[in-house]
Amino acid sequence: MTVKNKEKKKLYINGEWVEAKEYTSLFSPYSRELIAEIPQATVEEVDLAIEAAYQARSKMAEMPSYQRAGILEKLAGLMEQRSDEAAGIIALEAAKPITTAKGEIARTVQTFKFAAEEAKRINGETIPMDAAPGGEGRVAYTVREPLGVIGAITPFNFPMNLVAHKVGPAIAAGNTVVLKPAGQTPLSAYFLAELLEEAGLQAGAFNVVTGSGSVVGEKLVKDGRVKKISFTGSPEVGIGIRNKAGLKHVTLELGSNAALIVDKDVDVEKIIPRCVTGAFAFQGQVCISLQRVYVHKDSYDSFVEKFVEAAAKLKVGDPLDPETDVSALIAPKEVERTLGWIEEAKQNGAKVVLGGVSEGNLLKPTVLLDVEPSAKVSCQEVFAPIVLINKVNSVGEAIELVNDSRYGLQAGIFTENIRTAMDATKKLHVGGVLVNDIPTFRVDHMPYGGVKESGVGREGIKYAIDEMTEMKLIIINNN
């Protein structure tokens, strides 16, 4: 799929490209040039997509697992063959630096491969009925069955891989999908639709409807034919979805302000490159971007000096330039917002030791020191190339600061002391603890999700399949 300027896209419903009634313009976050005209689906058009998925659900449920696995394997192969094109689409619509975009495509290929493998491993268990009086002579076992129609609502920051984390397990389990991609990154979803069609997925099993959350998202959440919503986005929207979803199954991967603890006696120079990458990759627009760093007083000065020195060398510019490390934020309003948050932190005593300024739609990598816990850059999700580094007297103090958050997705700790590490794994109230690594780590088969306002449920192919299927118990009476 080669994207042409001002190309008019279509909805993908029931295996066909459908002209929409309404359109909006899509602009490059970096150059602000017009990329394409994007459909804005009406309630009636969303209804058609849901009905197509609903009608296709029985055939998908009956499809043998090896066939579902074969489709996903072919999809992975097709994406691998067109990986440069796919990365170019992400760089264009999301301003993700092209090198980072290529990394996302490699992960997306891997994600679909994992989904293909897991499609053949969906199983139940036998139950020893005679463990209870009255259970003698009975054989019991469980099976897992697909839910039916999955409503997938995805964000802009990983427009291929986060879609894969919803679509891959859904297809592997025998479900059908209606996908609402983020408004800024619909081209990735259209690209995926092309590949799935070529891979042999039946019509209606995958549908793409672009448009506003108040129309598309609302219809998906409230429609009774949709049995599950898998959403990645803001806590405000996620909480709203949960309140409206009724008895639907819901997986919510929401916000975070991921933190790292650096203990004394850590080789600071060794961990700096990893920390800088965690803070500034894709402009910090990652749920687990390193946003808060709490460094033991004995290592603090050295850490700050080396971190700032390394961050200052990052190249800011065109996402299509292979040398670029940091490019434009997703929208001009995000630049305005983050500059306001930096100013608020400064007014409350924070020191800006790097960045803090913008150039057009690019916010320079920014490092803040001595930030108050109540500042927005500390207690909210910044989703920008901003990191704060604060001094602590002990790891215990750092753990309290990490936990003093409405979020709890992942946290990291660097330490040479195994007792300290194990104590942190118990006391950190997050979905995942990374020992001797940054919180900005994810591979695509691990369980991934958070606590508190970071969401409910887990992604990671095997775990997502569990949440996209339901258990059925069968009991055979041989008496």
N, C-alpha and C positions, 0 to 999 in steps of 0.2 A: 504494500500500500504506500505509494509515493504521495506525500501530501503536497498539494498545489495551492498556491495563494488563492484565497477567495473561493475555494472549492466548497460546493454546497453538499453537505452530508445528508444522510437519511437515517431514519430509525431502522432497527433490525428486529423484525417481528415475524415469528413463525417461518424462519428460514428465508425471508424476503426483505429486500431493502425498500422501505416505505416512505414516500414523500410525506413530510409533516405539514401541518397547517401553519405553524409559527416557527420562526427562526430568530437566532441571535448571533452576533458577531463574536468570534474568538480571536483574541489578540495575543501576541507573544509577550510573556512577562518581561523579557529582556529588551527587545527592540520596540515593543508596542505596535508592531506591524500586524495587519490583518492576516490571520492564518486561514480561517475557514468560516463558513456559515453553519451553525449547529442547530439541529432541531430542538424545539421546546415542546415536549409532548404535552398534549391535553389529557384530561382525565379519561376521555374516551379512548385515546391511543394507548394509554397505560392499561386500560381495561382489556384491549385487544391482546396486548403482550401477556397479561396474566392469564387470559383465557387460552392462549396458545400453549403456555407452559402447563396449564391445568389439563388440557386435553392430551398433552404428550407424556404426562407423568406415569401412566400405566405401562406404556411401552418401555420407558426408561427403567421402571422398577423391575420389569420382567427380563430386561436385557442381561444375559450372562455376564458375570464379573470379568471374564477374560476379554469380552468385547468392549466393555467400558474401559478396561485397562489398555486395550489396543488403541482406542481413540485417543486416550491421553498420551500414550507413547508417541503416536503419530503427531499429535499437537506439539509435543516437546521437540520432536525432530524438525518440524516445520519452522518453529520459532528459532531454533538454533541456526537453521539455514538462512533465515532472514534477520539475524540478530543485529546487524549494523543498521538496517532499516528501522527496526523496532527501537533501538537506542536513539536514533535520530529523531523519531517521533517524540520520545520523552523529552529530549533536550529542547525541542522546538516548543512544545506545549507547556512544559513545566519549568523551563530554564534550569534543568538539572545538568550540571557539567557532564560533557559527553563521556568522559572516562568513568564517572560514577554511574551514568545511565547504562553503559555497557555492563558494569557490574550487576546492576539490577536485572538486566536481561539474562545474564548467566544464572542468577538465582531463580528467576522465573522458570527457566528451562528445568532447573533442578527441582523446583516445586511441583511442576507437572509430572516429572519422573517419579517423585515420591508418591504423588496421587495415584499414578498408574500402579505402583507397587502395592499400595495400601488397598486398592480396589479388590485385590485378590486375597486380602487378609481380614475381611470383615467376618467375624465369627461370634458365636455365643459360647455357652458353657452347659455342662450337664449338672443337674441338681440331685444330690442324694436324698430322695424323698423319704427313704426309710430311716432317716435321722430323727424323724418325729413319729410318735405313735399315730397309727392310722395311715401312714405313708407307704406301708409295705405293698409290694406288688405294683408299684407305679414307677414309670420312667419319665423323667422331666428334663427338658432342655430349653435353652433360650436361643432366639435368633434376633438379628437386628434388621429392621426394615426401613426403607427411606421414608422421610416425612412427606415428600411431595414437592410443592413449589417453594423454592427458597428466594426470598427477596434480598438481594445483595446491594448494599449502599457503601460506596468506597470513596476515599479521600484522594487528593491530588498528589500526595507526596511520593507514593509508590504506585503509579497508575497501571503498571503491569503486574508487579509481584503481589500487591495486596489484593488485586482482583483474582490472581491465581490462587491465593489462599482461601478464597470463597468459592470460586468456580471449580477448582480442582477437586476438593473433597466432595462438593455437591454432586458432580458427575460420577466420581468414584463410587459414591453410595447409591446411585440410581435416582437422584433427584433431578428436577428441572430448575432453571434459574431465570429470573428477571433481574437484570443488572442496571442499577442507576449509578453511573460513574460521576465523579466530581465535575462540576461545570467547567473547570479550567482544563481538564485532561480527558476529554471524551474520545480523542483520536486513538488512544491506546485501546479503548474498549472496542471500537469499530475494527481495529486491526485484529484483535483477538477473535471477533465474530467471523472474519474472513478465514482465519486459520482453522477454527472449529468446524466451519462448513466444509473446508477442504479435507479435514481429518475424518469426515464422515459422520459427524453428530447429526442425529435426526432433527428435522424441522420442529421448532417449538421448544426444544430442550434448552436452548439458550437464546435469550432476547435482550436487546440493549435499548433502553429508553432514556434519553437525555432530557434534562429540564430542571425545573426548580424543585427544591425539597418540599415546598408547600403543596405542590401538585403531585409529582411522581412519588416522592417519599411518603407523603400522607396516604396516598392510595395504596401503596404496598403495605404499609403498616396496618391499615384498617380493613383491607379486603380479606374476607374469610377464606378465600381459596389459597392465600399465601400462608403457609404453615410455620415459617421461620423467617426472622429478620436477622441477618448478619451485618452489623454496622461497625464501621471504623470512622471516628470523627470526634467532635467536641462533646464534653460531658453534658452540656446544656441540651444539645440535640438528642444525645443518647438517653438521658433521663426522660425526655419527652416521649421518645419512642417506647420506652419501657412502660410508661404510664398509659399509653394508648394501645399497646399491643394485646392487652387482655391475656388470653391463655396461649398465645403464640409462643413458640420457642424463640429465645432472643440471645444472641451473643453480641456483646458490646465491648469494643476495644477503644477506650476513650483517651483522655489526656494524661500528661505526665510532666513532671519537672525533675527529670532523672538526676540523681546525685551520686557523687563518688567521694569516698573517704581515702585519704592518703596518710598512712601511719608513719611514725618516725622510723628511721633506719631503712627506708625504702630507697632503692637506687633511682633517684628522681630522673636523672638523664635518660635512663632506659625506658621509662614509661611516658615521657613527654610526647613523642610522636603519636602514640596511641591516643593520648588524651586530646591532643589538638585535632586529630581526625574525628574523634567522638563528638567534639564540640562544634565543629564547623563543616563537616561533610553535608552536602546539599543545603548549605546556608542554615544549618541547624533545624531544618524543617522535617524532623524525624521524631516520632513519639518518644524515643529513648535517647534523643540527643543529650549529650552531657551539658547540663545547664548549671548545676551547682557542684562546686568542689570544696570539700572541707579538709584542710591540710594541717597536720600536727605542727605545732609551733616550731619544733626542731627542724622541720623540713620546709617550712613555709617560704622563707625568703628565696631559697634556691629554686623551689618549684615555680614561684611566680616569675622570677627572672628568666628561667629557661623556657617556660610556657609562652611568655610574651615574645621572647626572641624568635621562637619557632612560628608562632601565629603571625608575626609581622612579615614572614617570608611567603605567606600564602598569596597566590595570584588571584586577583579579582577581575572578572571580565566576562567575555562572550562564552556562553555555555557550549558552543560548537567548537571552541578552541581546546584541543587536547591538553594544553598546559594549564587551563583554568581550574582553580580549586573551589572558588566561591563565585556565584553569579547572582542574578536578580532574585529578590523575593517574589512570591507568587502574584502579588498585586500591590499597586502603589499605596493603598490604604494600610497595608501591613508595615510598610516603611514608616509611615506617619505614626502608627500605633507604637512601634518599637522605639522610635526616637522619643516619644512621650514617656515611655516606661524608663528609658535611660535617664531622662531629665528628672523624673520623679525620684529615682535612686540617688542621683547627685544632690538633689535638694535635701535629702535625708542623710547626707554624709558620705555617700559612696564615692570612690575615686575611679575615674576612667583612665586606665593606663595603656589602653590601645583602642583605636577605633572610636566608636560613638558618633560617627558621622556617616552621611549617605552621599551617594553620587548617582543622581537619577534614581533608578529603581534598585540600586545596589546599596545594601548596608554593609559597611566595612566590618570585618571581624572585630568584635568588641570584647574587651576584658575589663571587668569591674572588680574592685576590692572593697572590703569593709561594707558589704551590703546588709542592710537591716532585713531580718526575716520577714517583716511585713511588706517589703517592697514588692511590687508586681513582678519584677524580674526574678524574684526569689520564690514567691508563693503561688504564682500562676504559671501557665505554660507559655514560654516566650516564643517558641517556634521561629527562631531567627538566629543569626550567628552571634549570639551573646552568651557569655559564660561568666559566672561570678566565682571568685576564689576567696574564701574566708579562712581565717586562722582559728584553730581550736586547741584546747589544752590537752585533750585526750580523745581516744576513739569513742569512749562512752558519750562524751559531749557531742561528738559528730553524729552518732547514731540517733540521739535525741533530736538533733536538727534535721536529719534526713526524714525521720518519722513525723516531724511536725509539718505535715503537708496533707492536703485533701487528696493527694494522689499516692499511688503505690504500684507502679508498673515494674521497673527494675532498678536496682542499685548495685554499685560496685564498691569493692574495697581492695586497696593494695596494702599488704602487710607481710612481714617476714615471720610473724608469730602465728603458729597454727592455732593456739588457744584463742588468740584475738580474732582470728578468722572464723572459727567455729562459733564463738560467742556472737559475732556479728550476724552470722547466718540465722541464728535463733531470734535475735532481737530486731532485725530490720523487718518492718511490716510492709513488704512488697511482694509482687508475684514471682520475682526471680532475683536471686542474689548472685552476683558474679565476683568470685574471689580471685584476686590478682588480675583483674580485667576491668574495663570500663563498662558502664551499664548499656552502652550503645552496641550491644552484640546480639545478633540473632542468626541462627541457621534455621532452615525451613522445615525441619522435622521435629524440632523441640517444642514442648508446650509453651505457649506464649500468651500472657494475659496478666491482668492486674487485680488489685484490691482497692477498696475505697472508691473514689471517683475515677479510678483508672479502668473500671469496667467490671463485667461479669462474663464468665465462660473462658474458654481457652481456644486459641488457634494453634497451628501446627497440624499437619495433615491428619495424622491418626486421631488426634484429640478433636479436631473439627468434625471428622466423620462420626465420632461418638455423639456429637451434639447435633448432627444432621440426620440421625437415625433414631428410631425408638425401639425399645426392647419388647419382644413378645415372648410369653411363656407358653410352652406346649407340654401338656401332661397326658401320658398314655396309661390307662388303667388296665393292667394285665390280670387282675383278679378274676 
